[in-house]
Amino acid sequence: KKKRNRKDQPGNKMQENKLLKSKTSVTIKTGITQQKYHKSTQQQRHQKNQKKKHKETKRAKKRKKKEEEETYRLMEKYPLDDDKCLEYIEK
């Protein structure tokens, strides 16, 4: 008995997507396959958007962290009254 490659197992998502796309070539678009194809593309679009959002939040967190570090650095540099220091930072 030949061992099946992990990629060829029916549960594999990438394989399923490939099948969906191959079924729905431009020439043959019956009702069901067309729907399936649209569904798969919709899912891909959704995943892409989720990734984008995640990246943006990551960037925002990094930026915030950098700004906080910068304020601490300034506070150490100018050990004045807190009010003056804050005013300087706001400028």
CYANA upper distance limits for C-alpha pairs under 8 A (distance plus 0.5 A):
  4 ARG  CA      8 ASP  CA      7.02
  4 ARG  CA      9 GLN  CA      7.59
  5 ASN  CA      9 GLN  CA      7.48
  7 LYS  CA     12 ASN  CA      6.84
  7 LYS  CA     15 GLN  CA      7.45
  8 ASP  CA     12 ASN  CA      7.63
  8 ASP  CA     15 GLN  CA      7.45
 10 PRO  CA     15 GLN  CA      7.99
 10 PRO  CA     16 GLU  CA      7.90
 11 GLY  CA     16 GLU  CA      8.10
 12 ASN  CA     16 GLU  CA      6.90
 13 LYS  CA     17 ASN  CA      6.72
 14 MET  CA     18 LYS  CA      6.70
 15 GLN  CA     19 LEU  CA      6.71
 16 GLU  CA     20 LEU  CA      6.64
 17 ASN  CA     21 LYS  CA      6.66
 17 ASN  CA     40 SER  CA      7.47
 18 LYS  CA     22 SER  CA      6.58
 19 LEU  CA     23 LYS  CA      6.51
 20 LEU  CA     24 THR  CA      6.75
 20 LEU  CA     33 THR  CA      7.82
 20 LEU  CA     36 LYS  CA      7.30
 20 LEU  CA     37 TYR  CA      6.44
 20 LEU  CA     40 SER  CA      8.25
 21 LYS  CA     25 SER  CA      7.09
 21 LYS  CA     37 TYR  CA      6.84
 23 LYS  CA     28 ILE  CA      8.23
 23 LYS  CA     33 THR  CA      7.16
 24 THR  CA     28 ILE  CA      6.68
 24 THR  CA     29 LYS  CA      6.20
 24 THR  CA     33 THR  CA      6.29
 24 THR  CA     34 GLN  CA      6.71
 24 THR  CA     37 TYR  CA      6.89
 25 SER  CA     29 LYS  CA      7.34
 29 LYS  CA     33 THR  CA      6.84
 29 LYS  CA     34 GLN  CA      5.96
 30 THR  CA     34 GLN  CA      6.48
 31 GLY  CA     35 GLN  CA      6.85
 32 ILE  CA     36 LYS  CA      6.73
 33 THR  CA     37 TYR  CA      6.53
 34 GLN  CA     38 HIS  CA      6.70
 35 GLN  CA     39 LYS  CA      6.54
 36 LYS  CA     40 SER  CA      6.72
 37 TYR  CA     41 THR  CA      6.82
 38 HIS  CA     42 GLN  CA      6.53
 39 LYS  CA     43 GLN  CA      6.74
 40 SER  CA     44 GLN  CA      6.77
 41 THR  CA     45 ARG  CA      6.64
 42 GLN  CA     46 HIS  CA      6.67
 43 GLN  CA     47 GLN  CA      6.68
 44 GLN  CA     48 LYS  CA      6.66
 45 ARG  CA     49 ASN  CA      6.75
 46 HIS  CA     50 GLN  CA      6.70
 47 GLN  CA     51 LYS  CA      6.71
 48 LYS  CA     52 LYS  CA      6.76
 49 ASN  CA     53 LYS  CA      6.72
 50 GLN  CA     54 HIS  CA      6.66
 51 LYS  CA     55 LYS  CA      6.67
 52 LYS  CA     56 GLU  CA      6.74
 53 LYS  CA     57 THR  CA      6.74
 54 HIS  CA     58 LYS  CA      6.68
 55 LYS  CA     59 ARG  CA      6.70
 56 GLU  CA     60 ALA  CA      6.65
 57 THR  CA     61 LYS  CA      6.67
 58 LYS  CA     62 LYS  CA      6.78
 59 ARG  CA     63 ARG  CA      6.63
 60 ALA  CA     64 LYS  CA      6.62
 61 LYS  CA     65 LYS  CA      6.67
 62 LYS  CA     66 LYS  CA      6.71
 63 ARG  CA     67 GLU  CA      6.73
 64 LYS  CA     68 GLU  CA      6.75
 65 LYS  CA     69 GLU  CA      6.77
 66 LYS  CA     70 GLU  CA      6.66
 67 GLU  CA     71 THR  CA      6.78
 68 GLU  CA     72 TYR  CA      6.83
 69 GLU  CA     73 ARG  CA      6.68
 70 GLU  CA     74 LEU  CA      6.74
 71 THR  CA     75 MET  CA      6.63
 71 THR  CA     89 ILE  CA      7.43
 72 TYR  CA     76 GLU  CA      6.76
 73 ARG  CA     77 LYS  CA      6.64
 74 LEU  CA     78 TYR  CA      6.54
 74 LEU  CA     85 CYS  CA      8.34
 74 LEU  CA     89 ILE  CA      8.07
 75 MET  CA     79 PRO  CA      6.35
 75 MET  CA     80 LEU  CA      8.46
 75 MET  CA     85 CYS  CA      6.97
 78 TYR  CA     85 CYS  CA      7.34
 79 PRO  CA     85 CYS  CA      8.08
 80 LEU  CA     84 LYS  CA      7.00
 80 LEU  CA     85 CYS  CA      6.66
 81 ASP  CA     85 CYS  CA      6.76
 82 ASP  CA     86 LEU  CA      6.56
 83 ASP  CA     87 GLU  CA      6.65
 84 LYS  CA     88 TYR  CA      6.66
 85 CYS  CA     89 ILE  CA      6.73
 86 LEU  CA     90 GLU  CA      6.65
 87 GLU  CA     91 LYS  CA      6.92
